[in-house]
């Protein structure tokens, strides 16, 4: 998956809008599969504030 996103990023400038759209779609799919995203979704469904303290901050 990471290689697909990297290739999309490198080709996005040459592919125009289609390349940028593919890049955004791939990045979204990667994020939705993370535990952090699941915590956010579950918190929303349970009508509570998400607890992101268990996830490390990335610079």
C-alpha positions as a Markdown table, in Angstrom:
| # | Residue | x | y | z |
|---|---|---|---|---|
| 1 | Unk | 0.0 | 0.0 | 0.0 |
| 2 | Unk | 2.8 | 2.4 | 0.9 |
| 3 | Unk | 4.5 | 1.9 | -2.5 |
| 4 | Unk | 1.2 | 2.6 | -4.3 |
| 5 | Unk | 0.8 | 5.9 | -2.4 |
| 6 | Unk | 4.4 | 6.8 | -3.2 |
| 7 | Unk | 4.0 | 6.1 | -6.9 |
| 8 | Unk | 0.8 | 8.1 | -6.9 |
| 9 | Unk | 2.6 | 11.0 | -5.3 |
| 10 | Unk | 5.4 | 11.0 | -7.8 |
| 11 | Unk | 3.0 | 10.7 | -10.7 |
| 12 | Unk | 0.3 | 13.1 | -9.4 |
| 13 | Unk | 1.9 | 16.2 | -10.9 |
| 14 | Unk | 2.0 | 14.6 | -14.4 |
| 15 | Unk | -1.4 | 13.0 | -14.2 |
| 16 | Unk | -3.2 | 16.2 | -13.2 |
| 17 | Unk | -6.5 | 16.0 | -11.4 |
| 18 | Unk | -6.8 | 12.2 | -11.9 |
| 19 | Unk | -3.5 | 11.7 | -10.2 |
| 20 | Unk | -4.3 | 13.9 | -7.3 |
| 21 | Unk | -7.7 | 12.2 | -6.9 |
| 22 | Unk | -6.0 | 8.8 | -6.8 |
| 23 | Unk | -3.4 | 10.0 | -4.3 |
| 24 | Unk | -6.1 | 11.4 | -2.0 |
| 25 | Unk | -8.1 | 8.2 | -2.2 |
| 26 | Unk | -5.2 | 6.0 | -1.4 |
| 27 | Unk | -4.2 | 8.1 | 1.6 |
| 28 | Unk | -7.8 | 8.0 | 2.9 |
| 29 | Unk | -7.9 | 4.2 | 2.6 |
| 30 | Unk | -4.7 | 4.0 | 4.6 |
| 31 | Unk | -6.0 | 6.3 | 7.4 |
| 32 | Unk | -9.4 | 4.5 | 7.7 |
| 33 | Unk | -7.5 | 1.2 | 8.5 |
| 34 | Unk | -5.6 | 2.6 | 11.5 |
| 35 | Unk | -6.5 | 2.1 | 15.2 |
| 36 | Unk | -6.6 | 5.9 | 15.6 |
| 37 | Unk | -9.4 | 6.2 | 13.0 |
| 38 | Unk | -11.3 | 3.4 | 14.6 |
| 39 | Unk | -11.2 | 5.1 | 18.0 |
| 40 | Unk | -12.5 | 8.3 | 16.4 |
| 41 | Unk | -15.3 | 6.5 | 14.7 |
| 42 | Unk | -16.3 | 4.5 | 17.8 |
| 43 | Unk | -16.2 | 7.6 | 19.9 |
| 44 | Unk | -18.5 | 9.4 | 17.5 |
| 45 | Unk | -20.9 | 6.5 | 17.4 |
| 46 | Unk | -20.9 | 6.2 | 21.2 |
| 47 | Unk | -21.4 | 10.0 | 21.5 |
| 48 | Unk | -18.2 | 10.5 | 23.6 |
| 49 | Unk | -15.0 | 12.4 | 23.2 |
| 50 | Unk | -12.2 | 10.2 | 21.5 |
| 51 | Unk | -9.3 | 9.2 | 23.7 |
| 52 | Unk | -6.3 | 9.7 | 21.4 |
| 53 | Unk | -3.8 | 9.8 | 24.3 |
| 54 | Unk | -2.9 | 6.1 | 23.7 |
| 55 | Unk | -1.6 | 7.0 | 20.2 |
| 56 | Unk | 1.9 | 8.6 | 19.9 |
| 57 | Unk | 2.1 | 12.1 | 18.5 |
| 58 | Unk | 3.8 | 12.2 | 15.1 |
| 59 | Unk | 5.9 | 15.3 | 14.3 |
